[in-house]
Amino acid sequence: MSVETDWNPRSKRLPILTAYLALLALALPVPLLHHYYIDGVIESMRPALKLADGHWSPLLMPVPILFLRWLGQLSWGLPCALLALFIASFRVESLGRWESVGQVAIVQCASTTFYACYATFLLGSQWLACIHRAP
């Protein structure tokens, strides 16, 4: 006498796949905001030198500002990696566990926090430089 159950191994993985998709949705705002808003602000911060003929010549960007631009470009790697992990979790058993989702979430949180702290540091240091600038 056998008892049939409705247990489906795919239904067990559904919450994990949903977690990967939620992490992907949470990873997209930083690169999108950086691309559409912050890149323009960074470009407007480029120092310029007024030449003798009245034209302006752009100078090189300061390294801290370039590092922020690089971090914004690097932030596109996180959604791409999450999408790759989501696809790979269908084949690789170890990626279909909650431990893997937790590790990915920690990396995502750390990278987003580092980007936010660095951007806040730059904003604060530029703000302080403007306040303490001699009139």
C-alpha positions as CSV (number, residue, x, y, z in Angstrom):
1,M,0.0,0.0,0.0
2,S,1.6,3.3,-1.1
3,V,0.6,6.7,-0.2
4,E,0.9,9.3,-3.0
5,T,1.8,12.8,-1.9
6,D,1.7,16.1,-3.7
7,W,5.3,16.9,-2.8
8,N,7.2,18.4,-5.7
9,P,11.0,19.0,-5.5
10,R,10.5,22.1,-7.6
11,S,8.1,23.7,-5.1
12,K,10.8,23.4,-2.5
13,R,13.1,25.6,-4.6
14,L,10.5,28.2,-5.4
15,P,11.2,30.4,-2.4
16,I,14.9,30.3,-3.1
17,L,14.4,31.3,-6.7
18,T,12.1,34.1,-5.6
19,A,14.8,35.3,-3.1
20,Y,17.3,35.5,-6.0
21,L,14.8,37.5,-8.0
22,A,14.2,39.8,-5.0
23,L,17.9,40.3,-4.5
24,L,18.2,41.1,-8.2
25,A,15.5,43.7,-7.9
26,L,17.2,45.2,-4.9
27,A,20.6,45.3,-6.7
28,L,19.3,47.4,-9.7
29,P,18.6,50.8,-8.1
30,V,22.3,51.7,-7.4
31,P,23.6,51.2,-10.9
32,L,20.5,52.8,-12.5
33,L,20.6,55.8,-10.2
34,H,24.3,56.1,-10.8
35,H,23.9,55.9,-14.6
36,Y,21.0,58.3,-14.9
37,Y,21.8,60.9,-12.2
38,I,25.2,60.6,-10.6
39,D,27.3,60.4,-13.8
40,G,25.9,63.7,-14.9
41,V,26.7,65.3,-11.6
42,I,30.2,63.9,-11.7
43,E,30.8,65.2,-15.2
44,S,29.6,68.7,-14.1
45,M,32.2,68.6,-11.3
46,R,35.0,68.5,-13.8
47,P,37.3,71.4,-13.2
48,A,38.0,73.7,-16.1
49,L,40.6,76.3,-16.9
50,K,39.7,79.5,-18.7
51,L,42.2,80.1,-21.5
52,A,43.4,83.5,-22.7
53,D,41.1,83.5,-25.7
54,G,38.0,83.1,-23.4
55,H,37.4,79.4,-24.1
56,W,37.2,76.8,-21.3
57,S,39.5,73.8,-21.3
58,P,38.5,70.8,-19.2
59,L,41.1,69.5,-16.7
60,L,41.5,66.0,-15.4
61,M,39.1,64.8,-12.7
62,P,40.3,64.3,-9.2
63,V,41.0,60.8,-8.1
64,P,38.3,60.5,-5.4
65,I,35.6,61.6,-7.9
66,L,37.0,59.1,-10.5
67,F,36.9,56.4,-7.9
68,L,33.2,57.1,-7.3
69,R,32.6,56.9,-11.0
70,W,34.4,53.6,-11.1
71,L,32.4,52.2,-8.2
72,G,29.2,53.2,-10.1
73,Q,30.4,51.4,-13.2
74,L,31.5,48.4,-11.1
75,S,28.0,48.3,-9.4
76,W,26.6,46.9,-12.7
77,G,28.5,43.7,-12.0
78,L,26.3,42.8,-9.0
79,P,23.0,42.5,-10.9
80,C,24.8,40.6,-13.7
81,A,26.3,38.2,-11.1
82,L,22.9,37.8,-9.4
83,L,21.3,36.9,-12.7
84,A,24.1,34.4,-13.5
85,L,23.6,32.9,-10.0
86,F,19.9,32.7,-10.5
87,I,20.3,30.8,-13.8
88,A,23.0,28.6,-12.3
89,S,20.9,27.7,-9.3
90,F,18.7,25.6,-11.6
91,R,21.7,23.3,-12.3
92,V,24.0,23.6,-9.3
93,E,22.6,22.1,-6.1
94,S,24.7,24.2,-3.8
95,L,23.4,27.5,-5.2
96,G,19.8,26.3,-4.5
97,R,20.3,26.5,-0.7
98,W,19.5,29.2,1.7
99,E,23.1,29.5,2.8
100,S,24.1,30.6,-0.7
101,V,21.3,33.1,-0.8
102,G,22.4,34.5,2.5
103,Q,26.0,34.8,1.4
104,V,24.9,36.6,-1.8
105,A,22.7,39.0,0.3
106,I,25.7,39.8,2.6
107,V,27.9,40.6,-0.4
108,Q,25.2,42.7,-1.9
109,C,24.6,44.6,1.3
110,A,28.3,45.2,1.9
111,S,28.9,46.5,-1.7
112,T,25.8,48.8,-1.5
113,T,26.8,50.1,1.9
114,F,30.4,50.8,0.8
115,Y,29.1,52.7,-2.3
116,A,26.7,54.8,-0.1
117,C,29.3,55.5,2.5
118,Y,31.9,56.6,0.0
119,A,29.4,58.8,-1.9
120,T,28.3,60.4,1.5
121,F,32.0,60.9,2.4
122,L,32.6,62.7,-0.8
123,L,29.5,64.8,-0.5
124,G,30.4,65.7,3.0
125,S,34.0,66.6,2.2
126,Q,32.9,68.8,-0.7
127,W,30.3,70.5,1.4
128,L,32.8,71.2,4.1
129,A,35.3,72.5,1.6
130,C,32.6,74.9,0.3
131,I,31.7,76.1,3.8
132,H,35.3,76.8,4.8
133,R,36.3,78.4,1.6
134,A,37.4,82.0,2.0
135,P,35.0,84.5,0.5
